[in-house]
Amino acid sequence: MSDEQDEQSVNVDTGQPATPIVDWDDSEMRNSYANVVNVSSTREEVNVFFGTNQTWKAPADRKFHVRLNDRIALNPHAAKRLWILLGAVLKEYEKRFGPLQIDAGAAAQTPGSTKIQ
């Protein structure tokens, strides 16, 4: 085995790298902005809704217009991986920039969504 291969982690059984190599293809990626997010779920999937608040001033009736941009449907396993990844990113963010304060009780609700308290 060469010195170069000694430095890399190699699976002895297959001769392949132990860590998979991912080729992120961004050729068809699109960008969206969201300042509102909500989640609903069933046994089979978790739906994450992204949108933008279109209300400039809080009206007296406290009704807000949110234009939904995207819905991402995930199976529960992918949703859990997303939860772990987002948690790690936010933990690092707060470590660098300080705690984020949100009022989770004021989150907009959709039928079937879980209210965070």
C-alpha positions as CSV (number, residue, x, y, z in Angstrom):
1,M,0.0,0.0,0.0
2,S,1.3,3.5,-0.8
3,D,1.9,6.2,1.8
4,E,-1.0,8.1,0.3
5,Q,-3.4,5.3,0.9
6,D,-2.0,4.7,4.4
7,E,-3.1,8.3,5.3
8,Q,-6.7,7.8,4.1
9,S,-9.2,5.6,5.9
10,V,-9.8,2.6,3.6
11,N,-12.3,-0.2,4.1
12,V,-10.1,-3.3,4.1
13,D,-12.9,-5.6,2.7
14,T,-13.7,-3.6,-0.4
15,G,-10.7,-1.3,-0.8
16,Q,-13.2,1.7,-0.9
17,P,-12.9,4.8,1.2
18,A,-14.7,4.3,4.6
19,T,-16.4,7.7,4.3
20,P,-18.6,8.1,1.3
21,I,-17.8,10.9,-1.2
22,V,-20.8,13.0,-2.1
23,D,-20.9,15.0,-5.3
24,W,-23.3,17.9,-4.6
25,D,-24.9,18.8,-8.0
26,D,-26.2,22.4,-7.8
27,S,-26.8,22.8,-11.5
28,E,-30.6,22.9,-11.0
29,M,-30.7,24.4,-7.5
30,R,-33.0,27.4,-6.9
31,N,-33.0,29.9,-4.1
32,S,-35.9,31.0,-2.0
33,Y,-36.3,33.3,1.0
34,A,-38.6,32.6,3.9
35,N,-39.2,34.5,7.1
36,V,-42.0,32.2,8.2
37,V,-41.9,28.4,8.6
38,N,-44.4,25.8,9.8
39,V,-44.6,22.1,10.0
40,S,-47.3,19.4,9.9
41,S,-47.0,15.7,9.9
42,T,-48.7,12.4,9.3
43,R,-47.4,8.9,10.1
44,E,-45.8,8.7,6.6
45,E,-44.4,12.2,6.1
46,V,-43.3,15.5,7.6
47,N,-44.2,18.6,5.7
48,V,-42.2,21.8,6.1
49,F,-43.9,24.9,4.8
50,F,-41.8,28.0,3.9
51,G,-43.3,31.5,3.3
52,T,-43.0,35.2,3.6
53,N,-45.0,37.5,5.8
54,Q,-46.7,40.0,3.5
55,T,-48.1,42.2,6.3
56,W,-46.2,45.4,6.8
57,K,-48.1,46.6,9.9
58,A,-49.9,44.5,12.5
59,P,-53.6,45.1,11.9
60,A,-56.0,45.5,14.8
61,D,-57.5,42.1,14.1
62,R,-54.0,40.5,14.3
63,K,-54.5,38.7,11.0
64,F,-51.4,38.3,8.9
65,H,-51.0,37.3,5.3
66,V,-48.3,34.7,4.7
67,R,-47.6,33.8,1.1
68,L,-46.3,30.2,1.0
69,N,-43.4,29.7,-1.3
70,D,-42.4,26.1,-0.9
71,R,-43.5,22.8,0.8
72,I,-40.9,20.2,1.4
73,A,-42.2,16.7,2.1
74,L,-39.8,14.4,4.0
75,N,-40.1,10.9,5.3
76,P,-39.6,10.7,9.1
77,H,-36.1,9.4,8.8
78,A,-35.0,12.4,6.5
79,A,-36.9,14.8,8.9
80,K,-34.9,13.5,11.8
81,R,-31.6,13.9,10.0
82,L,-32.7,17.5,9.1
83,W,-33.5,18.1,12.8
84,I,-30.1,16.9,13.9
85,L,-28.3,18.9,11.2
86,L,-30.2,22.1,12.0
87,G,-29.7,21.6,15.7
88,A,-25.9,21.3,15.2
89,V,-25.8,24.4,12.9
90,L,-27.8,26.5,15.3
91,K,-25.8,25.4,18.3
92,E,-22.6,26.5,16.5
93,Y,-24.3,29.8,15.5
94,E,-25.3,30.6,19.1
95,K,-21.9,29.7,20.3
96,R,-20.4,32.3,17.9
97,F,-23.1,35.0,18.0
98,G,-25.1,34.4,21.2
99,P,-28.5,32.9,22.0
100,L,-31.4,33.4,19.6
101,Q,-34.6,34.5,21.3
102,I,-37.9,33.5,19.7
103,D,-41.5,33.5,20.9
104,A,-42.4,30.0,19.9
105,G,-45.9,30.3,21.3
106,A,-46.7,33.0,18.8
107,A,-45.9,30.8,15.8
108,A,-48.7,30.6,13.2
109,Q,-50.6,27.3,13.2
110,T,-51.9,25.2,10.4
111,P,-54.3,22.3,10.8
112,G,-52.4,19.2,11.8
113,S,-49.3,21.2,13.0
114,T,-47.8,20.8,16.4
115,K,-47.7,24.0,18.6
116,I,-44.2,24.5,20.1
117,Q,-44.3,25.6,23.8
